Amino acid sequence: MDITVNHWSQLAAFPLLTALTLVPLASMIAILLSKSSTVALRFGFAGASVTVLLSFYLLTVFDSATPGIHLAEHFNFAGLSYSVGVDGSNILFIPLTAILTLLALIYTLITRHVTDRLFIACLLGYETVLIGAFAALNVMQFWLWCVLELIPVALLTIHAGTGQNRRWVVVKLLQYWGSGLLMTLTGFLLLAFGLIDSEHALTFDWLTLKQNNAYLHDEVLIFVLLFFGFAIRMPLFPFHGWLPVLAEQGTVASAVIYLVGLKLGIYAVIRFILPMVPGVAEQWSGFVVILGLISIFYGALLALMQINIRRLLAFAVISQTGMLVIGAFCFNENGLEGSLLLSVAYGLATAGMLFSVGLVYERTRTAYLPRLGGLFDTNTTLAVLFLVSALSTMVMPGTPGFDAAHLLVEGIIEEDGWLLAIAILLGNVMSAAFLLWAFQRAFMANPKRAEQPYSCAHHPVWIERLIAAVICLLLIGTGFYTTPWLNFIDQDAVVIGEQFPIHGSQSNDNTKDGQHE
């Protein structure tokens, strides 16, 4: 199936995707070269603000009515290929990354890192990596961005983490991510070298690989390597061991941006596995669904057992990942749309809960639920932020998660029937249980310790209210009006669903039958 490719000059006034990558990169370099923490902070806010504006411009020029790649940029230099573009699979992740980076910088104003140039530079560098990875249409380019992601994550954890075993956490992270990167590299190399027997030269271009995937050899091996490599990155059970310890030992500001990075694994499955080896994906879907179900209930059960609220949210992410993976492997329009939109909704909602937890930590210096309690009266803004974010994670009506989960469940019913859909809904009930339980213990229960002194001079209330207002407005606003966001991904979800050998042919047959009737 031919894919429509629209060059950036057809839609925008300048190479927009390259600009979105270069602006935070330039800000990071300026921060590192600056000698004043005040100047560094200004560079950080300038870069993050411009990136947010550019991401909004991206949404306005994107042609949602036409499926295919938009704002494409491609050139070769010294034997290296650079290729970027956006479609329904990645268009919403870029604004999400930009918004959360700016909010993370605002959050930094009330932490000890406000004068830390390396910390601020790492946040901007992380934003650069994520935008570059989401926009990449060259498999090796995507892989290199994922390798570079290790640098800001490791630096932020060691330099600004709150735990006592931060170096051990980084070593553990390198073990997991290193294994995943090695597997994905091998899978990408097999993809590229698989076309050598055809008339094509060696290439890592996503579009060329997708359009010529019929020439591939060792498709099962490619699927296994890529899927398990991305499963570590999501993370999916049983490859999740690095996430709870990183959430506990790391810093909240970096974890907020990192939440978008977690969705990079789901995006990679939809971008690099489903289009490349669709037949094998269909054959292995039963195995993937089993792993997804285990992740849902395992993550929820472990979350119920946590006394550290950061670890609780980490296991919540593992539980959410199971639902997203099952939706992606429904091989139909509803499942794919639901998985993509729910990824964005989960990213924003979990970021809201992390901001709330981080601001509570700045006041109480603890993330342990038994040491909290009674915070609702004195910290109403933080309580409301946590509750609204938790309700969105529980896919309650009026939040973006509701429509997304509705689509996902419809896709699951269409593909696997009611039994699996009921299991997914039971997992969501368990999600509601541990999130409301955490809210009750942190904000509503009787306090277990003397309240920490609170000084407005060090913890400006307006910053907390600004962060809460932005996230709550985004969640509620998109929740009551999800149509524009669905329009961004709808056309490309249809195209993806039509490319599968079994499900795509069934969809086409149904369409023809409907036309005859």
C-alpha positions in Angstrom: 0.0 0.0 0.0 1.4 3.4 -1.1 1.8 6.0 1.6 1.1 9.7 0.9 4.1 11.8 1.8 3.7 15.6 2.1 6.9 17.7 2.2 7.2 20.3 5.0 7.1 23.1 2.4 3.6 22.1 1.4 2.2 22.8 4.9 4.6 25.0 6.9 6.8 28.0 6.5 10.0 26.3 7.7 11.2 22.8 8.6 9.0 22.5 11.6 10.1 19.2 13.0 13.8 20.0 12.8 13.0 23.3 14.5 11.2 21.5 17.3 14.3 19.4 17.9 16.9 22.2 17.5 15.2 24.8 19.8 15.5 22.8 23.1 18.9 21.6 22.0 20.1 25.1 21.5 18.7 26.1 24.8 20.5 23.2 26.5 23.8 24.3 25.0 23.2 27.9 26.0 22.4 26.8 29.6 25.6 24.7 29.8 27.7 27.7 28.5 26.1 30.2 30.8 27.8 31.2 34.0 24.7 32.4 35.9 21.9 30.2 37.2 19.5 33.0 36.6 20.5 33.3 32.9 20.4 29.5 32.6 16.8 29.4 33.9 15.8 32.1 31.5 17.3 30.2 28.6 15.4 27.1 29.8 12.1 28.8 30.0 12.6 30.5 26.6 13.5 27.3 24.9 10.6 25.3 26.5 8.1 28.1 25.8 9.1 28.4 22.1 8.9 24.6 21.8 5.3 24.7 23.2 4.4 27.4 20.7 5.9 25.4 17.8 4.1 22.3 18.9 0.8 24.2 18.8 1.7 25.4 15.3 2.4 21.8 14.4 -1.2 20.9 15.4 -2.6 23.8 13.3 -0.8 22.9 10.1 -1.2 19.1 10.3 -3.7 17.8 7.7 -5.8 15.4 9.8 -8.2 14.7 6.8 -5.4 13.1 4.7 -3.7 9.9 5.9 0.0 9.6 5.4 3.2 11.3 6.4 3.1 15.1 6.8 5.8 17.7 7.2 8.4 15.2 5.9 12.0 16.1 5.8 14.6 13.9 4.3 18.2 14.4 3.2 21.5 12.4 3.0 24.8 13.7 4.2 28.1 11.8 4.2 26.4 8.5 3.7 24.0 9.2 6.6 20.2 9.6 6.2 18.0 12.0 8.1 14.3 11.5 7.9 11.5 12.9 10.0 7.7 13.2 9.7 4.4 13.1 11.6 1.2 11.2 11.2 -1.6 10.1 13.5 0.7 7.8 15.4 3.0 10.5 16.8 1.3 13.9 16.3 -0.1 14.1 19.9 3.1 12.9 21.7 5.1 15.9 20.6 2.9 18.6 22.1 2.5 16.5 25.2 6.3 16.4 25.6 6.6 20.1 25.1 3.9 20.9 27.7 5.2 18.6 30.3 8.7 19.9 29.9 7.5 23.5 30.5 5.5 22.4 33.5 8.5 20.5 34.9 10.6 23.7 34.7 7.9 25.6 36.5 7.9 22.9 39.2 11.6 23.3 39.5 11.2 26.9 40.7 10.1 25.6 44.1 12.8 22.9 44.4 16.5 23.0 45.3 17.3 22.5 41.7 16.2 26.0 40.6 19.9 27.1 40.5 21.2 23.9 39.1 22.3 24.5 35.5 23.1 20.8 34.8 19.6 19.8 36.0 17.9 22.4 33.8 20.1 21.5 30.8 19.2 17.8 31.3 15.5 18.5 31.2 15.9 20.4 27.9 18.2 17.7 26.5 15.6 15.0 27.4 12.9 17.0 25.6 15.2 17.1 22.5 15.7 13.4 22.6 12.0 12.6 23.0 10.9 14.9 20.2 13.6 13.6 17.9 12.7 10.0 18.6 8.9 10.5 18.1 9.6 12.3 14.8 12.2 9.9 13.4 11.3 8.0 10.2 14.6 6.2 10.0 14.9 3.1 12.2 18.6 3.7 13.0 17.9 7.4 13.7 15.2 6.3 16.1 17.6 3.8 17.8 20.3 6.4 18.2 17.9 8.8 19.9 16.9 6.0 22.3 20.6 5.5 23.1 21.0 9.2 23.8 18.0 9.0 26.1 20.2 7.2 28.6 22.4 10.2 29.2 19.8 12.7 30.7 18.1 9.9 32.6 21.3 8.7 34.2 22.5 12.2 35.0 19.2 13.3 36.4 19.0 10.2 38.6 22.6 10.5 40.0 22.7 14.2 40.2 19.2 15.1 41.4 17.6 11.9 42.7 16.1 11.7 46.2 17.2 8.1 47.1 20.3 6.8 48.7 21.1 4.1 46.1 21.0 6.2 43.0 24.1 4.7 41.3 22.8 1.2 41.9 19.6 2.3 40.2 21.4 3.6 37.2 23.4 0.4 36.9 20.1 -1.6 37.0 18.7 0.8 34.4 21.7 0.3 32.1 21.3 -3.5 32.4 17.7 -3.4 31.4 17.9 -0.7 28.7 21.1 -2.0 27.4 19.5 -5.4 26.8 16.5 -3.8 25.1 18.7 -1.6 22.9 20.8 -4.5 21.8 17.7 -6.5 20.8 16.1 -3.6 18.9 19.4 -2.9 17.2 19.6 -6.5 16.0 16.0 -6.4 14.9 16.5 -3.2 12.9 19.6 -4.6 11.3 17.7 -7.7 10.2 15.0 -5.5 8.8 17.5 -3.5 6.8 19.7 -6.4 5.5 16.5 -8.3 4.7 16.0 -6.2 1.6 19.5 -6.8 0.2 18.3 -9.8 -1.7 15.8 -7.6 -3.5 16.7 -4.8 -5.9 17.0 -2.3 -3.1 20.3 -1.2 -1.6 20.9 -1.2 2.2 18.6 1.3 3.8 17.2 2.1 7.2 14.4 4.4 5.9 11.1 3.4 7.5 9.0 4.1 4.4 11.2 2.0 2.2 11.3 -0.9 4.7 7.5 -0.8 5.1 6.7 -0.8 1.4 9.1 -3.7 0.7 8.5 -5.9 3.8 7.4 -8.8 1.5 11.1 -9.4 0.8 12.0 -9.8 4.5 13.4 -13.0 5.9 13.4 -14.2 9.5 10.2 -12.2 10.3 9.5 -14.2 13.5 13.0 -13.4 14.8 12.6 -9.7 13.9 9.3 -9.6 15.7 10.7 -11.3 18.8 13.7 -9.0 19.0 11.8 -5.8 18.4 8.8 -6.7 20.7 10.9 -7.8 23.7 13.2 -4.8 23.2 10.3 -2.4 23.3 8.6 -4.4 26.1 11.6 -3.4 28.3 11.1 0.2 27.4 7.3 0.3 28.0 7.7 -1.5 30.5 5.6 -4.7 30.2 5.7 -7.7 32.6 8.1 -9.4 33.2 10.6 -6.7 32.0 9.4 -4.0 34.5 12.0 -4.4 37.3 13.8 -1.1 36.6 10.8 1.2 36.8 9.7 1.0 40.5 13.2 1.6 41.8 13.8 4.5 39.4 10.5 6.1 40.4 11.5 5.8 44.1 15.0 7.0 43.8 14.7 9.6 41.0 13.4 13.1 40.9 9.8 14.1 40.2 10.6 16.7 37.6 12.5 14.3 35.4 9.9 11.5 36.0 7.2 13.7 34.6 8.9 14.0 31.3 10.0 10.4 31.5 6.3 9.4 31.5 6.2 10.5 27.9 9.3 8.5 27.3 7.5 5.4 28.6 4.9 5.8 25.9 7.8 5.7 23.4 7.6 1.9 23.7 3.9 1.7 22.8 4.5 4.2 19.9 7.5 2.0 18.7 5.3 -1.1 18.5 2.7 0.7 16.4 5.3 2.4 14.2 8.0 -0.3 13.8 6.4 -3.7 14.5 2.8 -3.6 13.2 3.6 -2.2 9.7 6.9 -4.1 9.2 5.8 -7.6 10.2 2.0 -7.5 10.3 1.5 -11.2 9.6 3.8 -12.3 12.4 2.1 -9.8 14.8 -1.2 -11.4 14.1 0.3 -14.9 14.8 1.8 -13.8 18.1 -1.2 -11.7 19.3 -2.4 -14.4 21.7 1.0 -14.4 23.5 1.0 -10.6 23.6 -2.5 -10.4 25.1 -1.5 -12.9 27.8 1.5 -10.7 28.8 -0.8 -7.7 28.7 -3.4 -9.3 31.1 -0.6 -10.3 33.5 0.7 -6.8 33.5 -2.7 -5.3 34.2 -3.4 -7.5 37.2 0.2 -7.8 38.5 0.7 -4.1 38.4 -2.6 -3.4 40.1 -2.0 -6.0 42.9 1.5 -4.7 43.5 0.2 -1.1 43.6 -2.2 -2.1 46.3 0.7 -3.4 48.4 2.9 -0.2 48.2 3.4 2.2 51.1 5.6 4.5 48.9 3.3 6.5 46.7 6.0 6.9 44.0 6.3 3.1 43.7 2.6 2.9 43.7 2.4 5.1 40.6 5.1 3.1 38.9 3.1 -0.1 39.3 0.1 1.8 38.1 2.0 2.6 34.9 2.9 -1.1 34.5 -0.8 -1.9 34.8 -1.7 0.7 32.2 0.9 -0.6 29.8 -0.9 -4.0 29.7 -4.1 -2.3 28.6 -2.4 -0.2 25.9 -0.5 -3.2 24.4 -3.7 -5.3 24.2 -5.4 -2.4 22.4 -2.6 -2.1 19.9 -2.8 -5.8 19.1 -6.5 -5.6 18.3 -5.6 -5.0 14.7 -8.7 -2.7 14.2 -9.4 1.0 14.0 -11.0 1.3 17.4 -8.3 -0.6 19.3 -5.5 1.4 17.7 -7.2 4.8 18.2 -8.0 3.9 21.8 -4.5 2.8 22.5 -2.9 6.0 21.1 -5.4 8.4 22.7 -5.2 6.5 26.0 -1.4 6.7 26.0 -1.6 10.5 25.8 -4.3 10.6 28.4 -2.4 8.3 30.8 0.8 10.3 30.3 -0.9 13.6 31.2 -2.9 12.2 34.1 0.0 10.3 35.7 2.1 13.5 35.3 -0.6 15.3 37.3 -0.4 12.8 40.1 3.4 12.9 40.1 3.4 16.7 40.3 1.0 16.5 43.2 3.1 13.9 45.0 6.3 15.9 44.3 4.8 19.1 45.7 3.6 17.2 48.8 7.2 15.8 49.1 8.6 19.4 49.0 6.4 20.2 52.0 6.6 17.0 54.1 9.9 15.5 52.8 8.4 12.1 52.6 6.6 9.9 50.0 5.5 7.2 52.4 1.7 7.0 52.8 1.8 6.0 56.5 3.6 9.3 57.3 1.1 11.4 55.4 -2.6 12.2 56.0 -4.8 15.2 56.7 -3.4 17.2 53.8 -6.7 18.1 52.1 -7.5 21.1 54.3 -4.0 22.6 54.1 -3.1 21.5 50.5 -6.5 21.6 48.7 -4.9 22.5 45.4 -2.6 19.5 45.4 -5.5 17.2 46.5 -7.7 18.4 43.7 -4.9 17.9 41.2 -4.3 14.4 42.4 -8.0 13.5 42.4 -8.7 14.9 38.9 -5.7 13.1 37.5 -6.6 9.9 39.3 -10.2 10.1 37.9 -8.8 10.5 34.4 -6.6 7.4 35.0 -9.7 5.6 36.1 -11.3 6.6 32.7 -14.2 8.4 34.4 -16.7 10.3 32.2 -15.6 13.9 31.5 -11.9 12.9 31.1 -10.0 12.0 27.9 -9.4 8.5 29.2 -13.2 7.8 29.1 -13.6 8.0 25.3 -10.2 6.4 24.7 -11.0 3.5 26.9 -14.4 3.2 25.3 -12.8 2.9 21.9 -10.2 0.4 23.2 -12.9 -1.8 24.8 -14.9 -1.8 21.6 -11.8 -2.9 19.7 -11.2 -5.7 22.2 -14.8 -6.9 21.9 -14.5 -6.9 18.1 -11.3 -8.9 18.1 -11.4 -11.1 21.2 -14.9 -11.0 22.6 -16.6 -10.0 25.8 -14.6 -12.1 28.2 -11.3 -10.3 27.6 -13.2 -6.9 27.7 -14.6 -7.8 31.1 -11.1 -8.7 32.3 -9.8 -5.3 31.1 -12.7 -3.6 33.0 -11.9 -5.5 36.2 -8.3 -4.3 35.9 -9.6 -0.8 35.7 -11.7 -1.3 38.8 -8.5 -2.4 40.6 -6.9 0.8 39.3 -9.6 2.8 40.9 -9.2 0.9 44.1 -5.5 1.6 44.6 -5.6 5.2 43.4 -8.6 6.2 45.7 -6.9 4.3 48.5 -3.8 6.3 48.0 -5.8 9.6 47.9 -7.6 8.7 51.1 -4.4 7.9 53.0 -2.4 10.9 51.7 -5.1 13.6 51.9 -8.1 12.5 53.9 -6.9 10.2 56.7 -5.9 11.5 60.1 -2.2 12.7 60.0 0.3 10.3 61.5 3.0 12.9 62.2 3.4 16.6 63.1 2.9 18.9 60.1 6.1 20.3 58.6 6.5 24.1 58.6 5.4 25.7 55.4 6.9 28.9 54.1 5.4 30.8 51.3 8.8 32.4 50.6 10.2 29.0 49.6 7.0 27.4 48.2 5.0 30.0 46.2 1.4 28.9 46.2 0.8 30.4 42.7 3.2 27.9 41.1 1.2 25.0 42.6 -2.0 26.6 41.4 -0.6 27.2 37.9 0.5 23.6 37.5 -2.8 22.3 38.8 -4.9 24.6 36.7 -3.0 23.7 33.5 -3.2 20.0 33.9 -6.8 20.0 35.2 -8.0 22.2 32.3 -6.2 20.0 29.8 -7.8 16.9 31.2 -11.3 18.2 31.6 -11.2 20.3 28.4 -10.1 17.4 26.2 -12.3 15.0 28.2 -15.5 16.9 27.2 -14.3 17.5 23.7 -12.2 14.7 22.4 -13.3 14.9 18.7 -10.4 17.1 17.5 -7.9 14.8 19.1 -9.5 11.7 17.6 -9.5 13.4 14.2 -5.7 13.7 14.4 -5.3 9.9 14.6 -8.4 8.5 13.0 -7.4 8.3 9.3 -4.0 6.8 10.0 -5.5 4.2 12.4 -7.8 3.1 9.6 -4.8 2.7 7.2 -2.8 0.7 9.8 -5.8 -1.6 10.4 -6.1 -2.4 6.7 -2.5 -3.6 6.2 -2.8 -6.9 8.2 -3.1 -10.0 6.1 -6.0 -11.5 8.0 -7.8 -8.7 9.7 -7.2 -6.2 6.8 -8.9 -8.6 4.3 -11.8 -9.1 6.7 -12.2 -5.4 7.0 -12.2 -4.9 3.3 -14.7 -7.7 2.8 -17.0 -6.1 5.4 -16.7 -2.8 3.6 -17.6 -4.3 0.2 -20.6 -6.2 1.7 -21.8 -2.9 3.2 -21.5 -1.2 -0.2 -23.5 -4.0 -1.9 -26.2 -3.7 0.6 
